[in-house]
Amino acid sequence: MITADSLHNFFYPQNILLVGASSKPKTIGYEILKSIIQFGFKGKIFVVNPKSEEILGVKCNKSIEEINDEISLAIILVPKNLVYDSLKECSLKQIKNVIIITAGFREIGEAGAKLENQITEFAKQHNIRLVGPNCMGIINTDEQVKLNATFAAEVPHYSPISFLSQSGALAAAVLNTIKETGYTFGQFISIGNKADVNENDLLEFWWKDQKTRVITMYLESFDDGRKFFDLASNVSIDKPVIILKAARTQSGTRAASSHTGALATKDDIVDAALKQCGCIRVKTIEEMFETAKAFLRFGPLKSNRIAVLTNAGGPAILCTDEIEKNNLTLSQLKEETKNKLKEILHPEASLNNPVDMLPSADAKTYREATRILSQDENVDAIITIFVEPVMINSFEVIKELAEEQKSNPKPVVIVTFPLPHFWEKWKQEGINDALILKSIEISPVILSNLYRYYQRKLNSRKTEETLNEKSRTKISNILKNVKTQNTDNSFLTSKECNSVLKALELPVVKSKFFIGKEELIKTASEIKFPCVLKISSRKFTHKSDIEGVILNIQSKKELISSFEKLKSKLKKMNILKDIDEFEIQEYFESEVELIIGAYRDNSFGAVINFGAGGKLVEIIQDKNLALAPVSKSEAMELIKSSKVYPLLTGFRNIKKIDITKIAEVIEKVSLLIFEFNEIKEIDLNPVMIKDQKIKIVDYRISI
């Protein structure tokens, strides 16, 4: 069985073998060997190159077979047509960890994919863990390892942050600008085509790795979204997991036949899944690394009241806007705090939050004011903004604030706009561990990330509920019967859907089903008027599209007449043969219409959706998604985050409803699709609310 421990030698190798190292400068085979040597790798280095005696002072072997030592990690750099043979040689040498830097595989098309599959299959058969192909390599800046097995120009300073990049080019951009950005991390890996080792493997490895305190990932795709979700739900309780996921604008790839499926894009699902499992999704590289640094410096933020300290009004106003956008609040400063500030600030300074000290505030004033704000019990974190005036020494101000950031028990975020010479001096001084931002907008975003993470830890996922055995057996029998009778396994009839929902003990509107006029006459006496007449068809599941619904029928006579007219119309349309039966429902007039739906995503599995329902569902676009199964508290969160929620709390003539009743329906629907893999989609639309009652009026289930 493959475990996370199988990745250990990628980051902590005792020695390294380079297969295909080159003697030609500026080639990848040369540059990677040079990087390993120059960074000071602590282990032994072996090289295979049959054409050279030595490269950069390292003796060359003619083949892998010549080497007597047990090898921890092999890096393959040979042309793609030689990769398979090199991997076979590694196998004969019992090498279990291999990085394939070489490109020209799946990323170039069918021929490359075939070769990659051949390599992957061989690796699996011989219990070899592969990174790549088409990747940039690995870095570990730990002093005990000192490994730079990449061709990047720069290497970061050490910090207990681990960084995965699916893109080699993006990783190169990050590494090549390290001197300017000051980003730090301990472990880095470029996973390329993910032939074997993927984000799930790294997530589990870094969870157990004691040198990793914060996990950061740039991803373009998920190999197994559900596995990532389940893993991250546990990992994020112990360590922050920060994800920069690209392709936000890409629409879902599958053609959805339900309202629920049509509402959500692939990115909506990713967004919901990451939020639900406790990961922090960021929008930029800067936000990812600065948030990671903030976790190291401050840890999670337990409350969201922010004080802003500034020497300029405009930036403070922008900062306040961003505080509100990011679900933070401005602290209400105590009078005692204002009085203390008054003693040290300019007479014309503003003592309200944001505190504007005016351009004359110097280093000493900034630090003293920061300390005073931190002593206020209404302040959870402080954002300090410094715009450099010509008469103030910017270096001294930022240096004082950086020292205060280290010693203050509350988070102190520094935002500064100094003149260019400041950064040159700052780098010369080597002060890299302070969190100093160059953007007003990003400072509240980072504090919001710390706060959301803490809230998630308080409310970690608890979904131990399952369907009761009686419900499970009933539903299982219904679905078995549908499969027996219906060979194309598409949609359930309305009657079958109704039976499934009743088995779940959901509040379905009272219905009766019939086929012909005689059966209708018998059935009519069992339904109260007014009532609704509907078609029931596996083929036409959107009934209103073919005018297959007649509302507000007042009498038995009108019901029979409506049935005759409907049947005649269906006959003229030549679709009567596609109607399985007809349905009579009690008429239920609603104040609010909801949709509760579920469907199966190829990567993340069962997804649940809640929002405003009815005919305009796809126009209103009230999407509130979660991966199934959801707990009662998660269902409540979906309801509270919806556009329709204000109506449910009581609005004008609409009475407030007990939303726990809606949450129970959401929870049961999520269990239904989670426990029955044959169910593809569920649409309960509309779910009607009136006089604090809930009724499911229309329903669709596909298998």
N, C-alpha and C positions, 0 to 999 in steps of 0.2 A: 504493500500500500504506500502511495506517495504522500509524504507529509511535508509540512512547512520546513522541517529541519533539513530537507533535501536541498534547500537553497543556501545553506550556511556557507558553503565553499565559494559561492559567488562573491560574497562580501568579506569573508575572512579566510582567504586561501593561504595555505602554508607555502605554496609555490605556484608558479604560472608557466604554462607552455604556450608559446606562440607558433602556430602552424601557418607558415607562409609569410613570416616577417621578411621585409625587403631591405636591401642595402641601398636603395635609391631614396634620397631625401625627397620630401613633399609627397610621398606615397603613403597611403593609410597604413600599410604594413611597417613602414619605417617610423611614422609619427607616433603610432601607438606604443611601439617598443621604446622610443625616446621618452614618451610621457611616463611610462612605468619606471624607467631608470631615473629620470630627473626628479620625479616626485618622491623618490626614496623608498620604494617598496621594500618591506622588511623581509620578505621571503626570497627564495632562490628563483632565478629566471632561466627557462630553457627555451631554445629557439630551434625550429626545424626549417632549414633552407638548404636543399641539396647542392645549390650552386655557389654557396659562400662558405668561407672558413669561419668568419666571425662578422657580427654586425654590432656596431657601437660597443665593442669590447666584450660582447657575449658570444661564446663559442656556439657554432651552428652544428646541429646534428643532421645527418642525411635523411633520417626517418624517425617517426615516433618510437618505433621498435628499438632503436639504439639506446634510448634513455632507460636507465636502470631504476631511477627513483620512482616512488609512487606520486602521481600527479594530482593536485587538488583541483586545478582549473585549467582548461584548455581554451584558447581563443583562436578560432579558425578565420584566416584572412585570405585563403587561396581563391582563385576564380571559381565561379559557381559550379562548373562542370567537374571540379575536383573535390567539392565539399563532401559529397556522399562517401567517397573513398577515405577522406580524412576522418570522417566520423566513424567509419568502420575500424580504422586503425586505433582511434581513441577507445573504442569498445574493447578491442583486444588487449589494450593496456589497462582496462578496468577504470577508465576515467569517467566519472559520473556527472560532472558539471562542465558544460560546453557553451561558449558564446560564439555565435556565427555573425561576424560583422558583414560578411559578403552580401551584396545586393543582387537582384535579378531573379527573384522568386515570384511569389504570388502577386506582388505589386505590379509586375509587368504583363500579366495575363495568364492564359490557360497553360501554356508550356511551363512557365515558371511555377504555377500552382501545383502542377503534376510533380515536379521535382521536389518542391517543398513538402508535399504529402508523403513522398517516398522517404525523405529525411526524418520527418516527424514520426512516421510509423516505425522506422528502424530504432529511433531513440526510445520510443515507448517499449518496444520489445526487449530492449537491453537496459531498461531503467536508467536512462541518461536524461538529465534535466537540461533543456535547451533554452537559451535566451537568444532571440532573433528569429530568423535571419533579418538582414537589412536593418541593423541597429548600430548604435553609436558606442556602446560599451557600458562600463561600470566604474564608479568612483566610490572609494571609502576614505574619508579624510581623517579617520581615527588615527591617533599617533601610534597605536600598536599595529596598524595595518599599512597606512600610507600607500593606497592603491589608486592610481589614475590610469585605468585601461581604456582611455578614449583618445580621440585626436583633437580635443578641445584646447584652445590656446591658454585658457585660464582655469584655475581650480579654486573653489570657494574655501574660506576659513571654516573650521569645524563648528558644528552645532548639532544638537540631537534631533535635527529635522531630517527625515528621509523623503526623497523626491523621485517619483516615477514619471517618465515622459514617454508617451506612445510615439511622439514625433521626435526624430533625431534632429531635424532642422531647428525646431523650437528649443530643444535642449541646448543645441550649439549656440543659439542666440542668447539664452540665459547665461551660459558659461562664459561666452566671449565678452559679455558686458558686466561681469562680476565686479570688476574694479570700480565701475561707475555706480552700480546699484547697491553694492555691499551685501547682497544676499548670501546667506550661509546655510550649509547643510552638511550632514555627515555622510549619508549614503545617497547615491544617485544610480539609477538604472534606466537605460533606453531599451524598451522591449520590442521595438520594431514590428514585425509581422505577427508576433505572438503565436508562433507555431506550437509552443509548449507553455513556457512560463508566461502567465498573464497577470492582470491586476488582482485577481482573487488570491493567487499564490503569494504575491507580494504583500497584500493586505494582511494575510494570516501570518506571514513571516515577521513583518514589522510589529505586529501585535505582540508577538512573543519575544521580540528582540529588545533586550534591556537597554541598549544604547539609543533606541528610538523613542522619543517622547511625543513627536508630532509627525503625522503622515500627510504628505502632499502628493497629489496625482494630477497630471494633465492627461486626459483621455479623449479619444475620438470615437470609441465604441466600447461596448461591454460584451465580453465573450459569453457570459452567463449572468445576466442581470439579477436573476432571483438569488443565485448563490452569493453574489456580491452583497445584495440587500440583507440576506440572513447573516452573513459574516459581519458586515458593518454594524448591524444592530447590536452586536456584542462588543466589537472592537471600539466603537465610539463611546461606550460607557467608560472605557479605560484610557483612551487616547483620542485627541482630536483628529478627525479625518477630514482633510480639506480637498475638495475636488474642483478642478477647472475642466468642465466638460464642453468640448467644442460642438459645432453643428447644431446650434440652438434653433436655427430657422428651418431645419430640414423637416418636412412633413412626414407623418407616419407612412410606412411603405405598404401596409396592407389596405385593401379596399374594405371599408367597414359597411356592413349592411344595417347596423343599428344606429340610433341616435347617439348612444353612448360611445360607440366606436368612432363615429364621425366627428364627435366633439373634440377628441384629444389627439394631439400630435405626439410623435415619439418623444419630443423634448418635454412635453407636459408630464409624461410618465416618468421620465428621468428626474425631473424636478421634484415631483411628488415622492418618488422612492427615496431620493437622497435626503429630503427633509424628514421623512418618516423614520428612516433608520439612523438619524442623528448626525449625518455628514453635513459639512458646511459647504454649500456650493458657492463658488466665487465667479466673478466675471472677467478678471484680468490676472495676469502673472503677478503684477504688483500687489493686488489684493491678496493673492494666495500666500506669497512669501511674507508680507507685512503682517497678515493675520497669524501665520505660524510663529513669527517672531514675538508677536503680542502674547500668544499663549505661553511662550517660554518666559517672557518678562513678567506677565501679570497673572496668568492662569485665567480660569473662567470668571466672568463678571456676574455677581449674584443679584444685582438689581440694576435698574436702567436710568437712574437720575444723574444727569450730566451737568457739570459746571463748565463754562467757557471763559477763559482768561485771555485777553487780547490787548494789543496796543493800537488797533485800527478797527473802525466800526464796520466797514464793508465786508471784510472776510468773516467777521463774527456773525453777520446776518446770513451769509451763505451757509455757514456752519450750522446755524440754528435751523434753517430749512432742511438740511440733510439729517439733523437729529430727529426731526418729526417724521421725515420720510422713512426712517429706519427703525421705527417703533421704540425710540428712546424718548425721554422727556427732559426738559430743562429743570434743573433743581430749583426749588423755592428756598432761597438762602434765608437763614435765620437772622434776626436783627442783631444778635450778638456777633455774627460773622461780618455783617455790613459795618458795624462799629469798629471792629478790628481792622478792616480794610481801609476805613476812613482815616485811621491814624497813620497809615503808611503811604497812601496814594495822593496824587495831585488833587487839590480842592475841587477841580472840575471833572474829575473822573466819575464814571457811572458805576454805582455800587450794586446795581441790579444785575441779574444774570441774563445775558453775557456781561461780564465785568470788563469795562473798557478803561484801561489804565492810562491811555493817551500815549503818544510817541515818546514821551520823556522817560518812560519806565525803563530802568536799567536792570542789570543782572541780579543785583541784590533784591530789588523790588519784586521782580518776577518770582524769585524763589520764595520770598516771604509770603507773597500773596497766594502762591500755590499751597504752601503749608497751611495757611489760614483756611482756605477753601476745603482742604482735605480733612480738617478737624470738624467740619460741619456734618452732622449725622444725616442731613438731607442730600449729601453729595456722595455718589458712588464712584465717580470717575471724573477726571479733569482733562479738558482739551486746552492746551496752551497754544496760542497763535502769536508768532513773532514776525512782523514785517520790518525789515531793517531800515531805520532812519540813519542819516549820515552821522548824527552826533553820538550814536550808541555803538559800543563794541559788540558786534553780533556774536563773535566767537565766545566771549565771556558769558553772554546771556544763555546761549545754547549749552555751553559746558556746565553752567550752574543748574540748568533744567535737567540735563542728562544725569547729573549726580543726584538731583532730587527724585528723578524717576527711579533710580536704583534704591533709594532709601525710604521713599514714601510707601506706606502700607496700601494706598489706593492707586489705581492706574493713573499715570500721568502721560498723556499722549502729546508729543511735541510736533507742531506744524510750523515750518519756517520758510521764509522767502528771503534769504540773504543774498548779498552780492556774490558774483562768481568766485572771488578769491577765498571766500569762507570755506568752500568744499575742498579746495586744494589744501588749506591748512588743516582741516578736519581729518583728511586722509593721512597727512603727515603725522598727526598726533596718534593715529591708529585707534581711534575710538569707534569700534564697529558694533558694539553690543547694544547701544542705545537705540530705541525706536524713534526715529526722526522721519517725519513725512514731509513730502513736498507738495501735497495736495490737500486742500481744505475738505473736499468732498469725501475723500476716502477715510478720514479719521472717524466719523460716526459709523461708517460701514463696518470698520474693524471692531469697534466697541460693540456694535450690534451683533456681530459674529460671536464674540465672547459671551454675550448675554444669552443668545439663542442656544448656544452649546450648553450652558449651565441649565437652562430651562429643560432642555432635552434630557439631561442627566437626571433631573428630578422626576421626569415622566417617562422613564425608559419603557420600551414596549412590553406589554403583558397581554398575550393573546392565547390564553389556555382554554378558552371556550371551544366546544365542538358541538355538532348537531347531536341531539339525543337519538338513541338507538331506534326508537319508534319512528321518528321522522325520516331517519336515514334509510330504514328498510322500505317504507312507503315510497320514497322518491326513487330508490334504486329499482323497485318493481315497475314504477311508471316508465322510467327511462328504458328499462329492458324491454318492456312491451312496445314502446315507440320504435326501438331499433328493429324489433321483429317484424312489425307491420310496415315500416317505412324504410325502404332500402337505401334511399339517397341521404338519410340521416341529416335532414336540414332543420326545419322549424317544427316545433310542437304545435298542435292545434290549440285553440283557445281553451278547450275543455281540458286538455292535458296540462297546459300551463296552470290553469285554475287549480287542478288537483295537486300539482307540485307546491303551489303557494299555500294551499290549505294544509298540506302535510307539514309545512313550516310554521303553521299557526299564525299566518300573516292576515292582516285585516282586509280581505278581498271583498269587494262589493258583491251582494247576493246575485247569483246568476243561475240561469237554467238553459240547457242546450236541447235543440230539437232539429229534425231534418225536414219533415213535411208538414202540411197544413193540419192534418189530424192531430199530430203530436203537439203542434203549437196550441191548438184549442185546449187540450188537456193541461198543457204547461201554463197557459195564461192565468189560470185560476190560482196558481201558486206564487205569482208575482204581484206586488203592489204597484199601483199606478201613481204618478207617471212612471214610465219605463223607457228603456233604450233597446233598439233592435240592431244587431251587428252581424256581419258575416264572420265565419270562422274558416280560415284557409291557410294551409301551409305555404301556398304560393303567394297570396296577397296578404302579407302581414301588416302593412300600413293600410289599414281599412279605409281611411278617409281619402286615399289617393284614387280609389275607384267608387267613391261615394257609397261605401258599404256600411255606413252608420246613419241611423235615423234617431234623433233625440226627442225627448219630451213627449212621448206618446201617452195620451190621456185616458184611453179606454180600450177594452177588449176589441171592440169593433174597429177602432182606428189601428190597433195592432195587426189585426188580420188583413186589413186593407193595405197597410204599410208593407207587410210581408209579400203580398201579391204584387205590389208595384216594384219592390226591390228585386223579387225573383224574375219578373218580366224584364227589368232593365238589365240584369245580369245575363239573361238569355240573349237579348239583343246584342250585348257586348261579346257574346260567344265565350263567356267565362263561367257560366253556371256549373259546368262540369268540374271546375277547379275549386268549387266551394265544398268543404267537407261537411259543414253543418251551420246552423244559425244559433245565435246567442241572444237571450233576453236578460237585460240587467235592470236592477232598480235604478231609477234616475237619481243621481247625486249631484247637486249643484255646489260648485266649490267657490271658496274665497281665494284660495292659493293653490296653484298647481306645481307639483314637484316632479323631478325625475330621479329615480334610483336605479342605477344600471351597473352592469359588470361585463367585462370581456377579458379575453386572454391575449396577452402580448407575447410575441415570440421569444423575447429575452427575459422579461420580468415576470411572466406568468399572469396570474389572476389580478385584475385591476378593478377597483370599485369607483363609481362616480356618483356624486350628489349635486343637485342644483335646481334652478328654476325649470319647470317642465312645461308641457303643453305643446301646441303646434309651433310656437316660435322658439323652441329649445335651441335650434342651431343658430338662430339670429342673436339671441340673448347671450349665448356662449358662457353660461355659468358653470365653469369646470372646476370641480373640487375632487381631486383624485387621491387614492391611496391604494397600496398593495393589499390584497386580501390574504388572510382574514384580518379584519380590523377589530380592535377592542371597543368597548362601549365609549371610553374616553376619546379614542381616535375618531369614532363616528360623530361624537359631539363636536370635535374640532372641525370636521368637514362641514357640518351644519353651520357653525359659527363663522366660518371663513367664506360662506356663500353670499351671493348677491341677494338672495331671497330671505336671508336670515332676519333682517329688520321687520319683514312682514310677519314672521313667526313669533316675534316678541310682542306683538300687539301694535296695530297701526290703524288709526281712524276707527272704522266700524269692525275691523277684524280683531277677534279676540285672541289673546295670547294663548299659545298652545304649549303643552308640556313636550319639549323637544326630545325628552328621553324616549318617548314613544316612537318618534321618527328614527332615533338612534338604534332602537331595537330592530327595526325593519332593516336598516343598513347593515347592522351586524349579522343578521340572519342571512341576508342575500350574499354577503361576503363569504360566509361559511359554506353556503350552497355551491358557489362557483369554485371555491378552494377545495372542497372535499370531493366534488364530482368533476373529474378531469374531462369527461366527455362533453360537458357544457361549454360552449364557445362564447355565447353572449346571452345577457339577460337585460331586458328593457322593461321597467315598470314606469310607464308614462302615458297618462298622468297619474300621479298619486295625489289625490284630492284632499284638501283640508277645509272643513267647515264646522263651525260651532265646536271647536276643539276635538272634532272627530277626524280620523284618518281612514281613507278608503282607497284601495288600489283598484283603479277602474279599467286600465288597459295593460296588457302584458304580452311579452314576446320572449321566447326562449329558443335558442338554436343549439343544435348539437352536431 
